[in-house]
Amino acid sequence: MARRAVTQEEVFRALTLRREGRPTRSIARLLGRTQSVVQRIFNRHDTYGLTGRRPGQGRKRMTTPREDRRIRLAAVQNPHVKAREIAVQHTAATNQPISGQTIRNRLREGGLQARRPHKVMPLTAQHRITRRRYAERHIQWTLRKWRTVCFSDETRICLEGNDNSERVYRRHKERYQPSKSKKKFPYGSGSIMCWAAVGYNFRTPLVLLPPPGVTAVRYRDEILEHYVVPLARRYHPNFVFMQDNARPHTARISMAFLEENDVIVMAWPPMSPDLNIIENLWALLKKGSASIALGPTI
């Protein structure tokens, strides 16, 4: 078991308790340390007047403060750079070999840690202009008006489980233990597309769309005809259908079918799935939340 380093707070507390007349055994018990650790704190303070480690202890540091700043600056200027690449650059500049782990340690000391990048939509200038116009058109909408909107969308559900990178905590030489492993099929177990729509006081059933993929004809025959049109007639005229700009949605036969059945379709800005509230429900569904109060199923 790795030893836990003594913090400055523990050192100051131990010295304060000793000035109050507490014995070493009592101080060690209060700090959750052994008597030898507490005694070394007192000896170092009495001999050298130090509250931390003596200078010169441990392995010599491979980089200078100036080089540490250069390493952190390289990561700040290029957040996607790898630690090994910074190590190669540092070796070429100083002619001193250094490991990637040392680079990671220096970055961690500067508050820079490797994280997965946040995924965002690739918005262009025109996309931002369209989004702003959409916001300006709907900023005056009241809650009563928003209650008439039916938000819909498809999502892909991986049948094997989470297809993102997963982690497992294990000790050394536990890599091949069954409890630390994950079953993986040779060609994957596939996925399935689902469709649903939600409104203020209603929701449609979860519609499964097995392969082949969603086409405009299939979207019209299996989604619009069986779920959207009956829903629009039930809540007419207080019904506005929202769908994104996927090709099956904006296809000529899909839009013509909606127009023939007098379904009002909200103009949706491109590249804007984050504006659709149903994305939050997809996230809850995929996390396994079984108790989502969304109102009655239509």
C-alpha positions as CSV (number, residue, x, y, z in Angstrom):
1,M,0.0,0.0,0.0
2,A,1.4,3.4,-1.0
3,R,2.4,5.8,1.8
4,R,0.4,8.9,2.0
5,A,2.5,12.1,2.0
6,V,2.3,14.4,5.1
7,T,0.5,17.6,4.2
8,Q,1.4,21.1,5.4
9,E,-1.9,21.3,7.4
10,E,-0.9,18.1,9.3
11,V,2.5,19.5,10.1
12,F,1.1,22.8,11.4
13,R,-1.5,21.0,13.4
14,A,1.1,18.6,14.9
15,L,3.3,21.5,16.0
16,T,0.4,23.4,17.4
17,L,-0.7,20.4,19.5
18,R,2.8,19.9,20.8
19,R,2.9,23.5,21.9
20,E,-0.3,22.8,23.8
21,G,1.5,20.1,25.7
22,R,0.0,17.1,24.0
23,P,2.1,13.9,24.0
24,T,3.3,12.4,20.7
25,R,1.1,9.3,21.0
26,S,-2.0,11.5,21.3
27,I,-1.0,13.7,18.4
28,A,-0.4,10.7,16.2
29,R,-3.8,9.3,17.1
30,L,-5.5,12.6,16.3
31,L,-3.7,12.9,12.9
32,G,-4.3,9.3,12.0
33,R,-0.5,8.8,11.7
34,T,2.1,6.6,13.4
35,Q,4.3,7.9,16.2
36,S,7.4,7.6,14.0
37,V,5.9,9.9,11.4
38,V,5.0,12.5,14.0
39,Q,8.4,12.2,15.6
40,R,10.1,12.8,12.3
41,I,8.1,16.0,11.8
42,F,9.3,17.3,15.2
43,N,12.9,16.3,14.6
44,R,13.0,18.0,11.2
45,H,11.5,21.2,12.7
46,D,13.8,21.2,15.7
47,T,16.9,20.4,13.8
48,Y,16.5,22.4,10.5
49,G,13.6,24.7,11.3
50,L,11.6,23.3,8.4
51,T,8.0,22.3,8.1
52,G,8.4,20.5,4.8
53,R,10.9,18.2,3.1
54,R,14.6,19.1,3.3
55,P,16.1,20.5,0.1
56,G,17.9,17.9,-1.9
57,Q,15.7,15.0,-1.0
58,G,14.4,12.7,-3.7
59,R,15.2,12.4,-7.3
60,K,16.7,15.4,-9.1
61,R,14.1,17.4,-11.0
62,M,14.6,17.0,-14.8
63,T,13.3,20.4,-15.8
64,T,13.8,23.9,-14.6
65,P,11.0,26.4,-13.8
66,R,11.6,28.1,-17.1
67,E,11.2,24.8,-19.0
68,D,8.1,24.0,-17.0
69,R,6.5,27.2,-18.2
70,R,7.5,26.3,-21.8
71,I,5.9,22.9,-21.4
72,R,2.6,24.3,-20.1
73,L,2.7,27.0,-22.8
74,A,3.0,24.3,-25.5
75,A,-0.2,22.6,-24.2
76,V,-2.1,25.8,-23.9
77,Q,-1.3,26.9,-27.4
78,N,-2.2,23.5,-28.9
79,P,-4.6,21.7,-26.6
80,H,-4.7,18.6,-28.9
81,V,-0.9,18.0,-28.6
82,K,0.2,14.7,-27.1
83,A,2.6,14.5,-24.1
84,R,5.0,12.5,-26.1
85,E,5.1,15.2,-28.8
86,I,6.0,17.8,-26.2
87,A,8.7,15.5,-24.9
88,V,10.2,15.2,-28.4
89,Q,10.1,19.0,-28.8
90,H,11.7,19.5,-25.4
91,T,14.5,17.0,-26.2
92,A,15.2,18.7,-29.5
93,A,15.4,22.1,-27.8
94,T,17.5,21.2,-24.7
95,N,19.3,18.0,-25.9
96,Q,18.0,16.4,-22.7
97,P,15.9,13.2,-23.0
98,I,12.6,13.4,-21.1
99,S,9.7,11.0,-20.8
100,G,6.1,11.6,-21.6
101,Q,5.1,10.9,-18.0
102,T,7.3,13.7,-16.9
103,I,5.5,16.0,-19.3
104,R,2.2,14.8,-17.9
105,N,3.4,15.5,-14.3
106,R,4.4,19.1,-15.3
107,L,1.1,19.7,-17.0
108,R,-0.8,18.3,-14.0
109,E,1.2,20.6,-11.7
110,G,0.0,23.6,-13.8
111,G,-3.6,22.4,-13.6
112,L,-3.7,20.9,-17.1
113,Q,-5.1,17.4,-17.2
114,A,-6.0,15.2,-20.2
115,R,-9.8,15.1,-20.7
116,R,-12.0,13.9,-23.5
117,P,-12.9,17.0,-25.7
118,H,-16.5,18.2,-25.5
119,K,-18.4,17.4,-28.7
120,V,-20.0,20.4,-30.4
121,M,-21.7,21.0,-33.7
122,P,-19.6,22.2,-36.6
123,L,-21.4,25.5,-37.0
124,T,-20.5,27.9,-39.8
125,A,-21.2,31.6,-39.9
126,Q,-24.4,31.0,-41.9
127,H,-25.5,28.5,-39.3
128,R,-25.1,31.1,-36.5
129,I,-27.0,33.7,-38.5
130,T,-29.9,31.2,-39.0
131,R,-29.9,30.3,-35.3
132,R,-30.1,33.9,-34.4
133,R,-33.0,34.6,-36.7
134,Y,-34.8,31.5,-35.3
135,A,-34.3,32.9,-31.7
136,E,-35.5,36.3,-32.7
137,R,-38.7,34.8,-34.3
138,H,-39.5,32.8,-31.2
139,I,-38.3,35.0,-28.3
140,Q,-41.8,36.4,-27.8
141,W,-43.5,33.0,-27.7
142,T,-45.3,32.5,-24.5
143,L,-45.5,29.2,-22.5
144,R,-49.0,28.7,-23.9
145,K,-47.6,28.8,-27.4
146,W,-44.7,26.5,-26.7
147,R,-47.2,23.9,-25.3
148,T,-48.5,23.4,-28.9
149,V,-45.1,22.2,-30.2
150,C,-44.5,18.5,-30.7
151,F,-40.8,17.8,-30.6
152,S,-39.7,14.7,-32.5
153,D,-36.4,13.0,-33.5
154,E,-34.7,9.7,-34.1
155,T,-31.8,8.2,-32.2
156,R,-29.5,5.2,-32.6
157,I,-29.3,2.7,-29.7
158,C,-26.4,0.3,-29.6
159,L,-27.6,-3.2,-28.8
160,E,-24.3,-4.2,-27.3
161,G,-24.3,-1.4,-24.8
162,N,-22.3,1.8,-24.6
163,D,-20.2,2.1,-27.7
164,N,-18.1,4.9,-26.2
165,S,-14.8,4.4,-24.4
166,E,-15.4,2.6,-21.1
167,R,-13.0,2.3,-18.2
168,V,-12.5,-0.3,-15.5
169,Y,-10.6,-0.1,-12.2
170,R,-8.1,-2.9,-11.7
171,R,-4.9,-3.8,-10.0
172,H,-1.7,-5.0,-11.6
173,K,-2.0,-8.3,-13.4
174,E,-5.8,-8.2,-13.3
175,R,-6.2,-7.4,-17.0
176,Y,-7.5,-10.9,-18.0
177,Q,-9.9,-11.4,-15.1
178,P,-13.5,-12.0,-16.2
179,S,-14.8,-9.3,-13.9
180,K,-12.4,-6.8,-15.4
181,S,-13.2,-7.7,-19.0
182,K,-16.0,-6.7,-21.5
183,K,-17.4,-9.1,-24.0
184,K,-17.0,-7.9,-27.6
185,F,-18.6,-9.5,-30.6
186,P,-16.4,-10.0,-33.7
187,Y,-18.5,-7.6,-35.9
188,G,-20.5,-5.9,-33.2
189,S,-24.0,-6.7,-32.2
190,G,-25.5,-3.9,-34.3
191,S,-27.8,-1.1,-33.4
192,I,-31.4,0.0,-34.0
193,M,-33.0,3.3,-34.8
194,C,-35.8,4.6,-32.7
195,W,-38.3,7.4,-33.1
196,A,-40.5,9.3,-30.7
197,A,-42.2,12.6,-30.1
198,V,-43.0,14.5,-27.0
199,G,-45.2,17.5,-26.1
200,Y,-46.4,19.4,-23.1
201,N,-48.8,16.7,-21.9
202,F,-48.4,13.8,-24.2
203,R,-45.8,11.5,-25.8
204,T,-45.9,8.9,-28.5
205,P,-44.8,5.3,-28.1
206,L,-41.1,4.5,-28.7
207,V,-41.1,3.4,-32.4
208,L,-38.4,0.9,-33.4
209,L,-37.1,1.1,-36.9
210,P,-35.0,-2.0,-37.6
211,P,-32.8,-2.2,-40.7
212,P,-32.8,-1.1,-43.4
213,G,-32.3,2.6,-42.6
214,V,-34.9,5.3,-42.5
215,T,-35.9,6.5,-45.9
216,A,-38.4,9.2,-46.9
217,V,-41.0,6.6,-47.9
218,R,-40.6,4.6,-44.7
219,Y,-40.7,7.8,-42.7
220,R,-44.0,8.8,-44.3
221,D,-45.6,5.4,-44.1
222,E,-44.4,4.3,-40.6
223,I,-44.1,7.5,-38.7
224,L,-46.1,10.4,-40.2
225,E,-49.2,8.4,-41.2
226,H,-49.5,6.3,-38.1
227,Y,-48.4,8.8,-35.4
228,V,-48.0,12.4,-36.5
229,V,-51.1,12.9,-38.5
230,P,-53.5,11.4,-35.9
231,L,-51.8,13.5,-33.3
232,A,-52.2,16.7,-35.3
233,R,-55.9,16.0,-35.9
234,R,-56.5,15.3,-32.2
235,Y,-54.9,18.7,-31.1
236,H,-55.9,20.7,-34.2
237,P,-55.5,23.7,-34.5
238,N,-53.1,23.9,-31.5
239,F,-50.5,21.6,-33.0
240,V,-47.0,22.5,-34.4
241,F,-44.8,19.6,-35.5
242,M,-41.1,20.0,-35.1
243,Q,-38.6,17.8,-37.0
244,D,-35.0,18.4,-37.8
245,N,-33.5,18.8,-41.3
246,A,-32.6,15.2,-41.9
247,R,-33.1,14.1,-45.5
248,P,-36.0,11.8,-44.9
249,H,-37.8,14.6,-43.0
250,T,-37.3,17.3,-45.7
251,A,-37.8,15.1,-48.7
252,R,-40.4,16.2,-51.1
253,I,-42.8,13.3,-50.4
254,S,-42.6,13.8,-46.7
255,M,-43.3,17.6,-46.8
256,A,-46.0,17.1,-49.4
257,F,-47.7,14.5,-47.2
258,L,-47.6,16.9,-44.2
259,E,-49.0,19.7,-46.3
260,E,-51.8,17.5,-47.6
261,N,-52.9,16.7,-44.0
262,D,-52.7,20.3,-42.9
263,V,-49.8,19.7,-40.4
264,I,-48.0,22.9,-39.4
265,V,-44.2,22.3,-39.5
266,M,-41.9,24.5,-37.5
267,A,-39.0,25.9,-39.5
268,W,-35.9,24.4,-37.8
269,P,-32.4,25.9,-38.1
270,P,-29.8,23.5,-39.6
271,M,-27.2,21.7,-37.4
272,S,-29.2,22.4,-34.3
273,P,-30.0,19.1,-32.5
274,D,-29.0,20.7,-29.2
275,L,-32.1,23.0,-29.4
276,N,-34.4,20.0,-29.4
277,I,-35.6,19.1,-25.9
278,I,-36.1,15.5,-26.8
279,E,-32.3,15.1,-26.8
280,N,-32.5,15.3,-23.0
281,L,-35.0,12.5,-22.9
282,W,-32.8,10.3,-25.2
283,A,-30.0,10.8,-22.7
284,L,-32.2,9.8,-19.8
285,L,-33.5,6.8,-21.7
286,K,-30.0,5.6,-22.6
287,K,-28.8,6.0,-19.0
288,G,-31.5,3.5,-18.0
289,S,-34.0,5.8,-16.2
290,A,-37.2,3.8,-16.0
291,S,-39.3,6.4,-14.3
292,I,-39.7,9.4,-16.6
293,A,-43.0,11.2,-16.1
294,L,-43.8,12.5,-19.6
295,G,-47.6,12.4,-19.5
296,P,-49.9,9.9,-21.2
297,T,-48.9,7.9,-24.3
298,I,-50.9,8.7,-27.4
